[in-house]
Structure formats: C-alpha cells, structure tokens
Amino acid sequence: MNKTIIAASLLLSTFAASALLAGETRQLSTEIEVSPSTIAMLDVRVGNIDIRPSKDNNIHIDIKISESEEWFSDNIQNAELAIKEKDDRIMIRVGPEGKEYEENWTVYLPAVKKLDLDVGVGEADIEDINTDMNVDVGVGTIQIRGNQQDFSKIKVESGIGDTRIKAEDGKNFSERHLVGGTSFWEGSGQHSIQADVGVGDASIRLN
C-alpha cells in the first residue's frame, strides 16, 4: 500500500469518526430551591431556551448539550453546569469558561423577584412567567406570552428586525426606524418586561 492510499484511508477514517461524534449529545440537569426574593440569572451562549412555570419552589433545569457547528468544536464531555450564588442572586450557565457548545435549555421557573436572561445566539421562548424580566438576545428571536393583568410596562427593542406587542387592552404603540424598531405597552399590573435583540425579531403576546 503506497503513501497516497494510506493517507486517503486515514482521512476517510477521520471523517467517519467525526460523523459518528457529530450526533453525540450530553444531558445536564439540576434542581435548585429558591425564594420569591431571588434574582435568577441565566446565561446561554449558543442555543435555545424554553422557560415555563415551575409547580414547586425549585428551578428545574435540563440542558441538552451537543457539539457546535464550528469545525473545531469543544468536547461535550467537558461540559458542566456552573452555578454561582451571591446574596439573592443566582447565576446559571454552562461551563467551563471559554468553551462553546450547542445548548438547548428547558427551564421550569417558580415565583422569583426577577428573571435576567442573556442569550448570545439563539431563541428565547417564555410563557406564563409572572415576574419582572430582562431578556437580551444578541442574534436570534424572542417570544414571550403571558397575562396582561400581571404587567404594568413593557419595552421591546430590535437593532435589526421587527418588534411587536399584542394585547387586548392597555396603551400600545411602536416606533420604526430604518432597519429596526421599538414597541411599548402600558397596563395596570405590577411587573415589567425589557426585551432587547440585536439582530432578529422580538414579539410579546398578552392574553
């Protein structure tokens, strides 16, 4: 067997191994007890997150980790949950620092003082979370659905993309500029929402 054939065989073996690893995933899960005074800070670098109400006083988190689409991606077996607590704040993200994976989060959130969500690239989908919210997505989409009696003020901004707030009552108006826009809503509830997306669309529907 000459060197060319050997090299070709090694190359094919490498691609075959990469193809097998491409479908590999890892599951990270945790359950954390919190109080109504807690500020929950969630950090998603690349991926999607769905947030729904919890049936108890715990934050339930399930994250499906897979390799990113980068040519040289990080080994998902090194992925771990990084949780930091200070005073009433709890920050949750996927570590180690500096590593990048595809992250798909499912979160069940109890009554807390505030939700602070940061997504680098991906989609944020939030439903029936009755608290103050600050949601920031760099590139992707934001979708929030809730009850209008729970909120007093909502502001949604997009640098490049569309914004929309749908509600049956309250004061609702929008401003559009060249490539982006801002939408506002005011009601009689007690909580507020600030949602920002750099590139992409953001929409809120209040029932």
C-alpha positions in Angstrom: 0.0 0.0 0.0 1.6 3.3 -1.1 1.6 6.5 1.0 -1.2 8.1 -1.0 -3.6 5.2 -0.3 -2.5 5.2 3.4 -3.2 9.0 3.7 -6.5 8.6 2.0 -7.5 5.8 4.3 -6.6 7.8 7.3 -8.5 10.8 6.0 -11.6 8.7 5.4 -11.3 7.2 8.9 -11.1 10.7 10.4 -14.2 11.9 8.6 -16.1 8.7 9.6 -15.2 9.2 13.3 -16.2 12.9 13.0 -19.6 11.9 11.5 -20.2 9.5 14.4 -19.3 12.1 17.0 -21.4 14.8 15.3 -24.6 13.2 16.7 -23.3 12.9 20.2 -25.2 14.7 23.0 -25.0 15.1 26.7 -27.7 15.9 29.3 -27.1 18.3 32.2 -29.8 18.6 34.8 -30.2 20.3 38.2 -32.9 21.4 40.7 -32.3 24.4 42.9 -34.6 25.7 45.7 -35.1 29.5 45.5 -37.3 32.1 47.3 -39.6 34.9 46.0 -36.7 37.4 46.6 -34.3 35.5 44.2 -33.0 37.1 41.0 -32.5 34.3 38.6 -29.7 35.0 36.0 -29.5 32.5 33.1 -26.7 32.7 30.5 -27.0 30.8 27.2 -24.1 31.3 24.8 -25.3 29.4 21.7 -28.7 27.7 21.6 -32.3 27.8 22.5 -34.1 28.2 25.9 -37.8 27.5 26.8 -39.0 28.8 30.2 -42.2 27.7 31.8 -43.7 28.0 35.3 -42.5 25.5 38.0 -45.0 23.6 40.1 -42.9 24.0 43.2 -40.3 26.3 44.8 -37.4 24.9 42.7 -35.8 25.9 39.5 -35.7 22.8 37.3 -33.1 22.9 34.5 -32.5 20.4 31.8 -29.9 21.2 29.1 -29.1 19.1 26.1 -25.5 19.7 25.0 -24.3 18.9 21.5 -21.2 20.0 19.5 -21.3 23.4 18.0 -21.2 23.7 14.2 -17.7 25.1 14.3 -15.0 23.0 12.5 -13.0 22.6 15.8 -15.7 22.3 18.5 -15.1 21.6 22.2 -15.5 18.1 23.6 -19.1 18.0 25.1 -17.9 15.5 27.8 -16.2 18.5 29.4 -19.5 20.5 29.7 -20.7 21.2 33.2 -23.2 23.3 35.0 -21.7 26.4 36.5 -23.8 27.8 39.4 -22.9 30.9 41.4 -24.9 32.3 44.3 -24.4 35.7 45.9 -26.9 37.3 48.2 -30.3 37.0 46.5 -28.7 36.4 43.0 -28.2 33.0 41.4 -26.3 32.8 38.1 -26.5 29.6 36.0 -24.6 28.8 32.8 -22.8 26.0 31.0 -19.0 25.8 31.7 -16.1 25.6 31.6 -15.4 29.3 30.8 -14.2 29.8 27.2 -15.8 26.6 25.9 -18.6 26.7 23.3 -21.3 24.1 22.8 -24.8 24.0 21.3 -27.1 24.4 24.3 -30.8 23.6 24.4 -32.4 24.5 27.7 -35.7 23.7 29.3 -36.3 25.6 32.5 -39.2 25.5 35.0 -39.1 28.7 37.0 -41.0 29.3 40.3 -42.1 32.7 41.6 -38.9 34.9 41.8 -38.2 38.6 42.1 -36.7 38.9 38.6 -35.6 36.9 35.6 -32.5 38.1 33.9 -31.8 36.1 30.7 -28.9 36.6 28.3 -28.7 34.6 25.0 -25.7 35.1 22.7 -27.0 33.4 19.6 -30.3 31.6 19.6 -34.0 31.7 20.6 -35.7 32.6 23.8 -39.3 31.3 24.4 -41.0 32.3 27.6 -44.6 31.5 28.6 -46.7 32.4 31.7 -43.8 33.7 33.8 -45.2 36.2 36.3 -42.2 38.4 37.3 -40.0 41.3 36.2 -38.0 40.2 33.2 -34.9 41.5 31.4 -34.3 39.4 28.2 -31.3 40.1 25.9 -30.6 38.1 22.7 -27.6 39.1 20.6 -28.7 37.3 17.4 -31.9 35.3 17.2 -35.5 35.7 18.3 -37.5 36.5 21.5 -41.1 35.2 22.1 -42.9 35.9 25.3 -46.5 35.0 26.2 -48.3 36.0 29.4 -51.3 37.5 31.1 -51.7 41.2 30.7 -53.1 41.8 34.2 -49.6 40.8 35.5 -47.7 43.6 33.8 -47.5 47.4 34.0 -44.8 48.3 31.5 -43.2 46.5 28.5 -40.5 47.7 26.2 -39.2 45.7 23.2 -36.3 46.8 21.0 -34.6 45.3 17.9 -31.5 46.8 16.3 -32.1 45.0 13.0 -35.5 43.3 12.9 -39.2 43.7 13.9 -40.8 44.2 17.2 -44.5 43.5 18.2 -46.6 43.6 21.3 -50.2 42.2 21.0 -52.6 42.9 23.8 -56.4 43.3 24.1 -56.2 46.3 26.4 -53.7 48.9 27.6 -51.7 51.5 25.7 -49.7 50.1 22.8 -47.5 51.9 20.3 -44.5 51.3 18.2 -41.6 53.3 16.6 -39.9 52.1 13.4 -36.5 53.2 12.2 -34.6 52.2 9.1 -33.7 48.6 10.0 -35.2 48.1 13.5 -37.8 49.2 15.8 -39.2 49.7 19.3 -42.6 48.7 20.8 -44.1 49.9 24.1 -47.1 48.8 26.2 -48.5 50.1 29.4 -51.1 48.3 31.6 -52.3 48.1 35.2 -50.2 45.1 36.5 -47.1 45.2 38.8 -44.3 43.7 36.7 -42.2 45.0 33.8 -40.5 43.4 30.8 -37.5 44.8 28.9 -36.6 42.7 25.9 -33.8 43.5 23.5 -32.5 41.7 20.4 -29.5 42.9 18.4 -30.3 41.2 15.1 -33.7 39.4 14.9 -37.3 39.7 15.8 -39.0 40.1 19.2 -42.7 39.6 19.9 -44.9 39.6 23.1 -48.5 38.4 23.3 -50.6 39.2 26.3 -53.9 37.4 26.9 
